[in-house]
Amino acid sequence: MTERSFNGRWRLVALVALAVAVASCGPRQTILSPNSDQPDLFLWEHGLEALEMRRWLDARTYFQQIVDGYPQSQYRPNAKLGIGDSFMGEDSTESYLLAANEFSEFLTLYPTHQRADHAQYQLAMTHFEQMRAPERDQTETAAALAEFDLFFTNYPDSPLTDEARADWRIARDRLSEDSYRIGLHYFRIQWYPGAIDRFREVLRDDPEFTYRDQVYYYLAESLSRTDKTAEAIPYFERLLTEFDSSDRLEDARERLAELKVQ
């Protein structure tokens, strides 16, 4: 599936979900401001208060009125973000779809806004929060990584960068762990060529994989069991050099000594 068709399908799903959600909520209550001079400010302040109190629907009601009724308001862009944040707070598959739609629309409408980095980060998080266990489908993990990469490219000086990098590492580990577990399965059933391919794939695609000590160990073992001792030794050495603590350190020392004697 092409990126364009994937994005189109994603937007279609989000819009359908949005329509269903709105229809199920019934007519939106109109909240009027006693201050006729600055009704958008009134709505903005009450929306923020509701958001902080985790009253997601109330917050969304205030913010939506700014978006719909005050197109020239200085609070409209942030209200759009507030709607997305309120959906994120609801923490469900449907709400993440709706949040993604809000953040995508924000980036289309306000690409140079000072909080565009927040929208891009949150867009990545709509996928991050839906990541599945390593042995299951990793579509959401890959989507999260793609959105984080856009964040790093477009907003290199964002104050959210450290947080985004930490989340990126978690997502990248999840994807790498999926390949690592497949390699470990091959190792256990003694299909060493398949294990070697998978372990090398992890090190090639993700050289900073958090659990690469395990990859080093099982890759070295797989190589040694296929009479490739000279290739196995450097991986045992890398494990001992790069890791101060690992449950494979002692085993690696013993195996390294054995192989060097051989």
QUISULPE-V750078 format. One record per run of one state. SS is the DSSP state (helix for helix, strand for strand, loop for the rest). FROM is the first residue (numbers start at 1). TO is the last residue. Records with the same first field share a line. If there is no record, write none. Layout:
# QUISULPE-V750078
SS: FROM-TO, FROM-TO
This chain:
# QUISULPE-V750078
loop: 1-2, 26-38, 53-55, 70-75, 91-92, 110-115, 129-138, 155-160, 189-191, 206-211, 225-228, 243-248, 262-262
helix: 3-25, 39-52, 56-69, 76-90, 93-109, 116-128, 139-154, 161-188, 192-205, 212-224, 229-242, 249-261
